[in-house]
Amino acid sequence: AEAATAFSLIQDLVTGVRSVRAQYNVPPSKGIAVTVNVDADRADLVAVLDANRATFAALAGVDDLTLGTNLAKPKASAAVVVDRHEVFVPLAGMIDLDQERSRLTKEIEQKQGFLKGVEKKLANENFVSRAPEAVVEKERQKAADARAEIAKLEANRDDLG
């Protein structure tokens, strides 16, 4: 059971690295650096991941793998959370940072436009008073989700410098 849990975690971590590769159009053949910040409550997994370092590196296309707990996020890196563990992929040298900042800015503007529309709907007293409470609550949740996404996108953009 322990081996199955460890392998499942490795699969999920590899999937996280591959999703970052796909998001930033990095070919699988290009070796990258990865830092895995293991949740402090599960520090025992560092040894398990270290024992399976070669498998993880081969499946994820990783040249440089850093494992540990309480590791800081490297500057200008993408982050993926996998089961309370963080996977950091430094983007410098891997993508055009100016192009990525521009892409993030456009995505932030799009989300802000969506948020304005939802907030306008929620500011309409007729909508709030006449719509079923479940519909109003769904709109409030959409607004909260959009604010959270905007904050994450802005943090990522700011992290790129």
N, C-alpha and C positions, 0 to 999 in steps of 0.2 A: 504493500500500500504506500509505503514511504517513497519507493522508487517511482511509482506511478504519479504521485503528487509532484515529485521533483521534475519528472519528464514533462508533465503538464505545464509546470511553471516555465520551463525552458521553451516549450512550444509557444506559450503566450508572450514571452519576452522576444522571441524571434519574430513573431507576428508584429509586435510593436515596432521593432527595428525596420521590418519590411514596410510597414505602413508609412514610416517617416521617409524611407527611400522613395516610395511611390508618390508621396505628397510633394517631395522636392525633385522628382524626376532624376534620381541618382540610379544609374544602372547597377544591377546586381554584381557585375564583374568588378566594380570599383570598390576596393577595400576601404573601410571607414573605421574611425575610432568610436568606441561606445563606452559609456560609464553607466554601470548599474548600481544604483543606490538602494540597497536592500533595506526594507523596513526594520527599524531597530528592534522591534518585538520578535523578529524572526531572523536574528543574526546568524543562527545555525545554517541558514540557507547559503551564506557566503561560501562555506566549505563545500557544500553540495554543488553550487554553480562552478566553483573553482575546479572541482574534480571533473566536471563536464565542460570545461573551457573549450576544448578542441571541437567538440560537437556543436556547441553554441556558435563559435566563431565560423565554422564551416557553413552552418545553416543560415546565418545572418550576414555572411560576407564581411566579417569584422577582422581587421588587421591588429588593432590595439584595443584590448578589453581591460577595463578597470572595474574591479568589484570591491564593495565595502558597504559600511553603514555610515550614516551621517556625512555623506559626501556632498559637497556643494555643487550646484549646477554650474557647469563651465559657461563662460561668457559666449554669447552668440550661438546658442545650441537649442535644438528642438527637444522637447520633453514629452514623454509618454508615460502614463501611469498604468501599471499592470499589477492588479491585486495588491495595492498599497506599496508597491515597489516602483521606483522611478527609473526610467531609462533615458539617458541624455545622449544626444548625438550632436557633437559640435558641427556647425554648418560652415565655418570659415574654411575656404579652400574647396568646399564641396559644391557650393552654389554661389550665384552672384547675389551678394547681400543687398545691393541697391535695388535690384529687381525684386527681391523678396520683401523689402520694406515697402516698395510701391504696391505689391500685391496685397500685403496686409493692410495698407492704408485704404485701398479700394474696398476690401472686405469689411473694414470698420465702417466706412461710409455707407455701405449697403445695409449693414446691421443697424446703424443709427437711423436710417430712413425707415426701416421696418419698425424699429422701436417707436419712432415718432407717430407712425400710423396707429400702432396699438395704444399708445398713450392718448392720442386724440380720441380714439374710440372710448377709452375708459373715462376721459374727461367729459364725455357727452352724458349729461344727466338722464336723458331719455333712454339711452342704451342701458345704463347701470340700473335704473329703476324698473325697466320693463323686461329686460332679458332674464332668463332663468339664472339662478345663482351659480349653477354649474358652468354656464357659458361665461359669465363674468369672471369666475375664478380661473377658468382656462385662459382667458385673456390676460389676467394678472400674472399667471404663471409664464405665459409667453413673454411678457415684459420683463419679468425677473430673469428668465433664461437669456433673453437678448442682452440685458445689462451684464450678466456674468460672462457671456461670450465676448462682448465688447471689451470688458476688463482684461480677459485673457489675451485677446488679440493685441490690445495696446501694450500689455506687458511683454509679449513676444516681440513686437515691433521695437519697443524701447530697448529690449535686451540686445537687439542687433546693432544698436549704436546710432 
